[in-house]
């Protein structure tokens, strides 16, 4: 494998990972579990400080295995029963006794959560105390990226912010573009990229869980039942949206199954995976073709999202679904030009969708962006492309750059306003 393609594989391996539950409260659970391990015993008190964006994305989402919402339960159960060696799957092995203990911990007012004004979008500091002992763990720049550990005032591990690589600039210094991603996805050895099929396995299981059981707003089940009753047609488009939304229902509703995440987001991992899986079934694609399509959707999404901060007022499902639309063009036998047109079409469709925190209604946003991906792909296959319209430029690379500028420079105040509204 050439150096450039090895860099692409390294990017995928670093930010396409299994994650149990929404990654923002899971970051607090992880930090708390590490702090408890450092302390050497169960904490008697926890003090948690998080960035505004991590706070926003933790307010309304269920923590898996607990049936409860928010940062306090995530931090408490992480400290009591979390596995610090499991990363984003830190809560995979918790039990109900530990949840009860965590609830009692919170009821005793021993868990304190506050927002902290910091420049980093992903930031969490946990201070765990027991008697005269005190352990501090700081995460910054990534959901499991520890930059400091302290025990009883002594630093036992640290790396400065510039040494720690933030997910926001994961593509810096890498020769990457939509065209180069397309070349890699279609021409790399199958053995070198088949690892991405794990995304299909995990996210399909989550989708089935969402269809079989009641979670959140039951967006996927509502579509399924409407198809069964004849209210909606039983075709590719509705099946794609149904099965993708169902996975998001389960994830945001606290299902104890991991999602294969993309760039720190389980929902975006789902949006990059499930439409491709369903389309591959429809077109009777081979396992190798499915893997190549998943590389297109996952790496394409990472590349576009590297143009703006990892947490913002912008719903990242939009650009993830743009990359997914490109992948569906490939599965349908379309050309590279049509794949680019699909990206353009989706960016033109739903780039105004805001992020107002992680919660059950994220399944509706996944539904919206996934529907845009399907329509964008259908239009592209008919050689219909949105361009030179608003922020969508003549070329796909300029459109991606425009999205990055809009989010980074234009939506900062929007993000602050959303957080103020939610925290009021």
C-alpha positions as CSV (number, residue, x, y, z in Angstrom):
1,X,0.0,0.0,0.0
2,X,1.4,3.4,-0.9
3,X,2.1,6.1,1.7
4,X,-0.9,8.2,0.8
5,X,-3.4,5.3,1.1
6,X,-1.8,4.2,4.3
7,X,-2.5,7.7,5.7
8,X,-6.1,7.3,4.6
9,X,-6.3,3.9,6.4
10,X,-4.8,5.4,9.5
11,X,-7.4,8.2,9.5
12,X,-10.2,5.7,9.2
13,X,-8.8,3.5,12.0
14,X,-8.5,6.5,14.3
15,X,-12.0,8.0,14.0
16,X,-14.2,5.1,12.8
17,X,-14.6,3.2,16.1
18,X,-17.3,1.3,18.0
19,X,-19.1,3.6,20.5
20,X,-21.7,2.6,23.0
21,X,-24.0,5.6,23.5
22,X,-23.7,9.2,22.5
23,X,-20.0,10.1,22.5
24,X,-20.3,13.3,24.5
25,X,-21.7,11.9,27.8
26,X,-19.5,8.8,27.2
27,X,-16.5,11.1,27.2
28,X,-17.5,12.1,30.8
29,X,-18.1,8.5,31.7
30,X,-14.6,7.6,30.3
31,X,-12.8,10.4,32.1
32,X,-14.6,9.4,35.4
33,X,-13.6,5.8,35.0
34,X,-10.0,6.7,34.5
35,X,-10.1,9.1,37.4
36,X,-11.5,6.3,39.7
37,X,-8.8,3.9,38.5
38,X,-6.2,6.5,39.3
39,X,-7.7,7.1,42.7
40,X,-7.5,3.4,43.5
41,X,-11.0,3.3,45.0
42,X,-14.6,4.4,44.5
43,X,-14.8,8.2,44.6
44,X,-16.8,9.8,47.5
45,X,-17.3,12.9,45.3
46,X,-17.1,13.8,41.6
47,X,-16.7,17.3,40.1
48,X,-17.1,17.4,36.4
49,X,-16.4,20.4,34.1
50,X,-17.2,20.3,30.4
51,X,-17.1,22.6,27.4
52,X,-20.3,24.2,26.2
53,X,-20.6,21.9,23.2
54,X,-20.0,18.7,25.2
55,X,-22.6,20.0,27.6
56,X,-25.1,20.7,24.8
57,X,-24.7,17.2,23.4
58,X,-25.3,15.5,26.8
59,X,-28.4,17.3,28.0
60,X,-31.1,15.2,26.3
61,X,-29.6,11.9,25.4
62,X,-30.0,8.5,27.2
63,X,-26.9,6.9,28.7
64,X,-26.9,3.2,27.7
65,X,-27.7,0.7,30.3
66,X,-29.1,3.3,32.7
67,X,-32.5,4.4,31.3
68,X,-31.5,7.9,32.3
69,X,-30.4,11.1,30.7
70,X,-27.4,13.5,31.1
71,X,-23.9,14.0,32.4
72,X,-24.5,13.2,36.1
73,X,-25.5,9.6,35.5
74,X,-22.8,9.2,32.8
75,X,-20.0,10.4,35.1
76,X,-21.4,8.6,38.2
77,X,-21.8,5.2,36.6
78,X,-18.5,5.6,34.7
79,X,-16.7,6.1,38.0
80,X,-18.5,3.2,39.7
81,X,-18.7,0.5,37.0
82,X,-16.9,1.8,33.9
83,X,-14.0,0.0,32.2
84,X,-11.2,2.6,31.6
85,X,-9.6,0.3,29.1
86,X,-12.6,0.1,26.8
87,X,-12.5,3.7,25.4
88,X,-15.9,4.7,23.9
89,X,-17.3,1.3,25.1
90,X,-16.5,2.2,28.7
91,X,-20.1,1.4,29.9
92,X,-20.5,-1.9,28.0
93,X,-20.3,-4.1,31.1
94,X,-22.2,-2.0,33.7
95,X,-25.0,-3.7,35.7
96,X,-28.2,-2.5,37.4
97,X,-26.6,-2.7,40.9
98,X,-24.0,-0.2,39.7
99,X,-26.7,2.0,38.2
100,X,-28.5,2.0,41.5
101,X,-25.3,2.9,43.3
102,X,-24.7,5.7,40.8
103,X,-28.3,7.1,41.4
104,X,-27.7,7.1,45.1
105,X,-24.4,8.9,44.6
106,X,-26.3,11.6,42.6
107,X,-29.1,11.8,45.1
108,X,-26.6,12.4,47.9
109,X,-25.4,15.5,45.9
110,X,-21.9,14.1,45.5
111,X,-21.8,14.6,41.7
112,X,-21.4,18.2,40.5
113,X,-21.5,19.1,36.8
114,X,-20.6,22.6,35.4
115,X,-19.9,24.2,32.1
116,X,-16.4,25.6,31.7
117,X,-15.3,28.3,29.2
118,X,-12.6,26.8,27.1
119,X,-11.4,27.2,23.5
120,X,-11.5,23.5,22.8
121,X,-14.9,22.1,21.6
122,X,-14.4,18.7,23.2
123,X,-13.2,19.2,26.8
124,X,-13.9,17.4,30.0
125,X,-12.2,17.6,33.4
126,X,-13.1,15.2,36.2
127,X,-11.9,15.5,39.8
128,X,-12.6,12.4,41.9
129,X,-12.0,12.5,45.7
130,X,-12.0,10.0,48.5
131,X,-10.9,11.1,51.9
132,X,-7.7,13.1,51.5
133,X,-7.0,11.5,48.1
134,X,-7.7,13.4,44.8
135,X,-7.4,12.3,41.2
136,X,-7.9,14.6,38.2
137,X,-8.3,13.6,34.6
138,X,-8.5,16.1,31.7
139,X,-9.7,15.2,28.2
140,X,-9.3,17.7,25.3
141,X,-9.5,17.5,21.5
142,X,-11.0,14.1,21.3
143,X,-13.6,12.1,23.3
144,X,-11.0,9.8,24.8
145,X,-7.9,11.9,24.4
146,X,-6.4,12.4,27.8
147,X,-4.0,15.4,28.1
148,X,-3.4,15.3,31.9
149,X,-3.6,13.0,34.9
150,X,-2.9,14.2,38.4
151,X,-2.9,12.3,41.7
152,X,-2.8,14.2,45.0
153,X,-1.6,17.3,43.2
154,X,1.2,15.5,41.4
155,X,1.1,15.3,37.6
156,X,1.5,11.6,36.5
157,X,0.8,12.1,32.8
158,X,0.6,15.1,30.5
159,X,0.8,16.2,26.9
160,X,0.4,19.7,25.8
161,X,-2.5,20.7,23.5
162,X,-0.3,21.1,20.5
163,X,1.2,17.6,20.9
164,X,-2.2,16.0,21.3
165,X,-3.8,15.7,17.9
166,X,-7.3,17.2,17.7
167,X,-9.8,15.3,15.5
168,X,-10.6,18.7,14.0
169,X,-7.4,18.7,11.9
170,X,-7.1,15.1,11.3
171,X,-6.6,15.7,7.5
172,X,-3.9,18.4,8.0
173,X,-0.8,17.5,6.1
174,X,-2.5,14.7,4.2
175,X,-2.9,14.9,0.4
176,X,-6.6,14.2,0.2
177,X,-9.6,15.2,-1.9
178,X,-12.8,13.7,-3.1
179,X,-11.1,12.5,-6.3
180,X,-8.2,10.9,-4.3
181,X,-10.7,9.2,-1.9
182,X,-12.6,7.8,-4.9
183,X,-9.3,6.4,-6.3
184,X,-8.4,4.8,-3.0
185,X,-11.9,3.3,-2.4
186,X,-12.1,1.8,-5.9
187,X,-8.5,0.6,-6.3
188,X,-7.1,-0.4,-2.9
189,X,-6.7,-4.1,-2.3
190,X,-9.8,-5.6,-0.9
191,X,-7.8,-7.2,2.0
192,X,-6.6,-3.7,3.0
193,X,-10.1,-2.2,3.3
194,X,-12.3,-5.0,4.3
195,X,-12.0,-3.9,8.0
196,X,-14.7,-1.3,7.2
197,X,-17.3,-4.1,6.9
198,X,-17.4,-4.1,10.7
199,X,-19.4,-0.9,10.4
200,X,-22.1,-2.7,8.5
201,X,-22.3,-5.5,11.1
202,X,-22.6,-3.2,14.1
203,X,-24.9,-0.6,12.6
204,X,-27.2,-3.2,11.0
205,X,-27.6,-4.9,14.5
206,X,-28.5,-1.5,15.9
207,X,-31.0,-0.9,13.1
208,X,-32.7,-4.2,13.8
209,X,-32.9,-3.4,17.5
210,X,-34.6,-0.1,16.7
211,X,-37.1,-1.8,14.4
212,X,-37.9,-4.6,16.9
213,X,-38.2,-2.5,20.1
214,X,-39.5,0.8,21.3
215,X,-36.8,3.6,21.5
216,X,-37.2,7.3,21.4
217,X,-39.6,8.7,18.9
218,X,-39.7,5.4,16.9
219,X,-39.1,7.1,13.6
220,X,-38.0,3.9,11.9
221,X,-40.9,1.9,13.3
222,X,-43.3,4.6,12.2
223,X,-42.1,4.3,8.6
224,X,-42.1,0.5,8.8
225,X,-45.7,0.4,10.1
226,X,-46.7,3.0,7.4
227,X,-45.2,0.8,4.7
228,X,-47.0,-2.2,6.1
229,X,-50.4,-0.4,6.1
230,X,-49.9,0.9,2.6
231,X,-49.5,4.6,3.6
232,X,-46.0,4.6,2.3
233,X,-44.6,2.6,-0.6
234,X,-42.3,-0.5,-0.1
235,X,-39.4,0.7,-2.2
236,X,-35.7,1.4,-1.9
237,X,-36.0,5.0,-0.7
238,X,-38.3,4.3,2.2
239,X,-36.4,1.2,3.2
240,X,-33.1,3.1,3.3
241,X,-34.7,5.9,5.5
242,X,-36.5,3.4,7.7
243,X,-33.6,1.3,8.5
244,X,-31.2,4.2,9.0
245,X,-33.6,6.1,11.3
246,X,-34.3,2.9,13.3
247,X,-30.6,2.6,14.2
248,X,-30.6,6.2,15.4
249,X,-33.7,5.6,17.4
250,X,-32.0,2.7,19.2
251,X,-28.8,4.6,19.8
252,X,-30.3,7.7,21.1
253,X,-32.8,5.7,23.1
254,X,-30.2,4.0,25.2
255,X,-29.8,0.7,23.5
256,X,-26.9,-1.4,24.9
257,X,-25.4,-2.1,21.5
258,X,-22.5,-0.2,20.0
259,X,-22.7,1.9,16.9
260,X,-19.7,2.2,14.5
261,X,-19.1,5.9,14.9
262,X,-17.6,8.4,12.4
263,X,-15.5,11.3,13.6
264,X,-16.8,11.0,17.1
265,X,-20.5,10.6,16.2
266,X,-22.5,7.4,16.3
267,X,-25.4,8.9,14.4
268,X,-23.0,10.0,11.6
269,X,-21.5,6.6,11.6
270,X,-25.0,5.2,11.1
271,X,-25.8,7.7,8.4
272,X,-22.6,6.7,6.6
273,X,-23.3,3.0,6.9
274,X,-27.0,2.0,6.7
275,X,-28.0,3.7,3.4
276,X,-25.0,2.0,1.8
277,X,-25.9,-1.4,3.3
278,X,-29.5,-1.2,2.1
279,X,-28.5,0.0,-1.4
280,X,-26.0,-2.8,-1.7
281,X,-28.7,-5.3,-0.9
282,X,-30.9,-3.7,-3.6
283,X,-28.2,-3.7,-6.2
284,X,-27.1,-7.2,-5.2
285,X,-23.6,-5.8,-4.7
286,X,-20.7,-8.1,-3.6
287,X,-19.1,-7.9,-0.2
288,X,-16.1,-6.2,-1.9
289,X,-18.3,-3.6,-3.5
290,X,-20.0,-2.9,-0.2
291,X,-16.6,-2.4,1.4
292,X,-15.5,0.0,-1.3
293,X,-18.8,2.0,-0.9
294,X,-18.3,2.2,2.8
295,X,-14.8,3.6,2.4
296,X,-16.3,6.2,0.1
297,X,-19.0,7.2,2.6
298,X,-16.9,7.0,5.8
299,X,-13.7,8.6,4.5
300,X,-15.6,11.1,2.4
301,X,-17.6,12.2,5.5
302,X,-14.4,12.6,7.5
303,X,-12.7,14.6,4.8
304,X,-15.6,17.1,4.5
305,X,-16.0,17.4,8.3
306,X,-12.3,18.1,8.7
307,X,-13.0,21.6,7.3
308,X,-14.8,22.7,10.4
309,X,-14.8,22.2,14.2
310,X,-15.8,18.7,15.5
311,X,-18.7,20.2,17.5
312,X,-20.7,23.2,16.3
313,X,-24.1,24.5,15.5
314,X,-24.1,22.5,12.2
315,X,-25.6,19.1,12.0
316,X,-22.9,16.9,10.6
317,X,-25.4,14.4,9.3
318,X,-25.7,16.7,6.3
319,X,-22.2,16.3,5.0
320,X,-22.1,12.6,6.1
321,X,-25.1,12.0,3.9
322,X,-23.5,13.8,1.1
323,X,-20.6,11.3,1.1
324,X,-23.2,8.5,1.5
325,X,-24.9,9.7,-1.6
326,X,-21.6,9.5,-3.5
327,X,-21.3,5.9,-2.3
328,X,-24.7,5.0,-3.5
329,X,-23.9,6.3,-7.0
330,X,-20.9,4.0,-7.1
331,X,-23.1,1.0,-6.1
332,X,-25.6,1.9,-8.9
333,X,-22.8,1.9,-11.4
334,X,-22.5,5.7,-11.8
335,X,-19.4,7.7,-12.8
336,X,-17.1,9.8,-10.7
337,X,-18.7,12.9,-12.2
338,X,-22.1,11.7,-11.0
339,X,-20.6,10.9,-7.6
340,X,-19.5,14.5,-7.3
341,X,-22.9,15.7,-8.4
342,X,-24.5,13.6,-5.6
343,X,-22.4,15.4,-3.0
344,X,-23.4,18.8,-4.5
345,X,-27.1,17.9,-4.5
346,X,-27.1,16.9,-0.8
347,X,-25.1,20.0,0.3
348,X,-27.6,22.1,-1.6
349,X,-30.5,20.3,0.1
350,X,-30.0,20.3,3.9
351,X,-27.0,22.4,4.8
352,X,-29.1,24.6,6.9
353,X,-29.9,21.9,9.5
354,X,-28.7,22.9,13.0
355,X,-27.3,20.9,15.8
356,X,-29.3,21.6,19.0
357,X,-27.8,18.8,21.1
358,X,-28.0,15.0,21.1
359,X,-31.4,13.6,21.8
360,X,-34.2,11.4,20.5
361,X,-35.0,13.8,17.7
362,X,-31.6,13.3,16.2
363,X,-33.2,10.3,14.5
364,X,-35.4,12.7,12.6
365,X,-32.4,14.6,11.4
366,X,-30.8,11.4,10.4
367,X,-34.0,10.7,8.5
368,X,-33.9,14.1,6.8
369,X,-30.3,13.9,5.7
370,X,-30.7,10.3,4.6
371,X,-33.7,11.2,2.5
372,X,-31.6,14.0,0.9
373,X,-28.8,11.4,0.2
374,X,-31.3,9.2,-1.7
375,X,-32.8,12.0,-3.7
376,X,-29.3,13.5,-4.4
377,X,-28.1,10.1,-5.7
378,X,-31.2,9.6,-7.9
379,X,-30.8,13.1,-9.4
380,X,-27.1,12.5,-9.9
381,X,-27.8,9.3,-11.8
382,X,-29.9,11.4,-14.1
383,X,-27.0,13.8,-14.5
384,X,-28.8,16.5,-12.6
385,X,-26.5,18.5,-10.4
386,X,-26.9,21.6,-8.1
387,X,-24.1,24.1,-8.7
388,X,-23.5,27.8,-8.6
389,X,-26.4,28.1,-6.3
390,X,-25.9,29.9,-3.0
391,X,-23.0,28.2,-1.0
392,X,-22.9,25.3,-3.5
393,X,-20.1,26.2,-6.0
394,X,-19.1,25.0,-9.5
395,X,-16.8,22.3,-8.1
396,X,-17.4,19.9,-5.2
397,X,-14.1,20.9,-3.6
398,X,-15.1,24.6,-3.5
399,X,-18.5,23.7,-2.1
400,X,-16.8,21.7,0.7
401,X,-14.5,24.7,1.4
402,X,-17.6,26.9,1.5
403,X,-19.3,24.6,4.0
404,X,-16.3,24.8,6.2
405,X,-16.2,28.6,6.1
406,X,-19.9,28.8,6.8
407,X,-19.6,26.7,9.9
408,X,-16.3,28.0,11.2
409,X,-16.8,31.7,10.6
410,X,-20.6,32.0,10.2
411,X,-22.2,29.8,12.9
412,X,-20.3,30.6,16.0
413,X,-22.9,33.0,17.4
414,X,-25.6,30.5,16.4
415,X,-24.0,27.9,18.5
416,X,-23.7,30.2,21.5
417,X,-27.4,31.1,21.1
418,X,-28.5,27.5,20.9
419,X,-26.5,26.6,24.1
420,X,-28.0,29.7,25.9
421,X,-31.5,28.6,25.0
422,X,-31.0,25.0,26.0
423,X,-29.3,26.0,29.3
424,X,-31.9,28.6,30.3
